[in-house]
Amino acid sequence: VTGYAPFKLYRLGLSRTFQIPALFWNLTVLENLLVAEKDNPGESFAKSILKKRWVDREKNATEKASRIIDLLGLTSVWNQPSYRLSGGQMKLVEIGRGLMSGARLLLLDEPVSGVNPTLAHDIFTRILKLRDALGLTFFIIEHRLDIALKYVDEIFAMALGKLIASGPPDEVMNNKKVIEAYLGV
């Protein structure tokens, strides 16, 4: 993906989240999802002339966002401004924005960093449900291995910018190169 403009990756069906959520803080959860809709026409005078099509699109986008809010367990905060959310809820909103884009591959940068363990497990459980229900692929960078390893199918271990092992979690965690790189043994 190096060298591709972010909007081109987005159009190809790739979306990402950030370790520190980058939301529109004064917008509600629902509004944060709506702005991420793929090919959102925005507030265009020319497109408002075609009001019927514009209204139908807005209605469909709102219904899609509502389904995503439900899937992510955010129904109790759907109308709250983002600055009022917990860190874990903010991370779920970012995942929701990726889903609104229609992405087939979501890159998640530390989705449970700074999140309490209960919500961290809930986030990973929801990721698995989304994967299974929607046929999505998630590529997750996560340092909280005590939580992440319970939910992933395959892991990639890197040291000094190079891949040193990949495979099922048990296999990689017992790999000699991984142990040497991370424990110095």
N, C-alpha and C positions, 0 to 999 in steps of 0.2 A: 504493500500500500504506500510505500515511500514514494513521494513525488506526485501522488494524486491529490488534487484539490479536494478539500472536505466535501464540497457540494457534489462532486462526481462520485465519491465513495457512497454518499448518502443515496444518490440516485441509483447506484448499483445494488442497494439493499444492505448496506453496512451502516451500523450505528454504534456509537460508543457512549459510555458514561465516564464521569471523572471521579477521581478519588475524593476530591472536595466538590460536592454538588455545585453545579453552575445553573441555578434556576433563575427565573424572573421572580424576584423576592416579593414584589407587591401583587403579583398575579396569584389567583387561586390555583389549587391543584388542577381543577378542570381546565382553566385557561392555559396553564403550563402545558397540558397535553394537547390542547387544540392548536397552539402555535406550532407544534411539531408535525402536524399532519402533512403528509407528502403532497407536494404541489399545491399547497394552500394558496389561494388566490389573494389573500389579504384583503385589505379595505381598498378596493379599486373602484373608482367612479365608473369606468367603462364596464366592468363586470357587474356592477350593481344595476345596470340597465336591464340585464338578463336576470331579473329578480327571481323568477321561478326556479331557474337552475341554481342560482346562488343560495336561495333558501333551502332547497333540497340538499345541497352539498353541506350546508351548515348543520342541518338536522342529522344527516348521516354521520358527520364527524362527531357531533355531540353524543349520538348513540354509541359510536365506536369508543369514544373516550370514557363513557359511563361503564361500558363492559370492561374496559381495561382497569378502571378504578376499582371495580368489583373484584376482578381477578387478583389485583394487588393488595386487596384488603384495606383500601383507603376510603371506603364509603363514609366513614364517620368524619372525615376531614376534607371531603371533596370541595367544599366551598370556603376553606380556610386559606388565607394568604400563605405562601410558602415559608415566609420567615417565622411562622408560628409552629412549623412542623419539627418533629424530632429528627436527629441526624439520619436514622434508619428510614423514616418516612420520606425524607428528601431523596435518599438513594432509590427508593421505590418509585418516586415520581420520575426520576431520570430514566429508570428502566421503562416506565410507562411512555415516556416521550419516544424512546427507541421503538416501542411497539406501535405507536401512532404513525411512525414513518413507514411502516410496512416492511421494516428490515427483516431479513432472514438470518443474518449473523449479527449478534450483539457482542461488542467488546466491552467488558465490564472491568473497570479499574478499581480494585479493592472495594467491592460492593458492601463489605461488612466492616471496613476499617472504622474504628471509633464507635461501633454500634454495640449495645449490650448483648450478651450471649443469647438471650431468649429471642430477641428480634433478629439477630444474626442467623440463627437456625431457621427462623420463619422466612427470611429472605431467600435462603438457599432452597428451602422447601418450595417456595413459590416459583423460583427459577426452574426447578425440576418439573413442576406442574405446567408451566408455560412451554417448556421444551416439548413435553409429551403432548399437550393439548394442541399446540400450534405448529409443531414440527420445526421449531427454531434451533439454531446452534448458538451456544454461548461460549465465548472464549474469555476466561476469567483470569485476571491477575489478582492474586490474593496471598497475603503473608500470614494470615491467621489459619495456618494449616490444621490446627486442632479442631477447627470447625469445618473448613472447606473439604478436607479429605473424606469426610463422611458422605459427600454428595457428588463427587466428580467421578467420571468414567476413566479419564486419562489425565496424566499430569506431565508437564514439561519442566525439567529443572535446568536452570541456567546459572552459570558462574562467570563473572567477568565478561558478560555479553555473549557468551557462547552456550549453546545447548550441550548439556553433559549427559542427560538421560531423559527418556520419555517412555511412557507405558502406564500400566495400571498402578494406582497409588501404592500398594504394598511393595510391588517390585521396585519402583523408583525410590521409595523411602529406605529400602535396604540396599540400594546400589552403592558400591564402594566409592565411586567418584563423588556421589552426592554427599555421602557421610564425610569424606575428606574435605570437600569444599565448604560445607556448612558447619561441621563440628571440629575440623582440623585434626581429626584422628587418623 
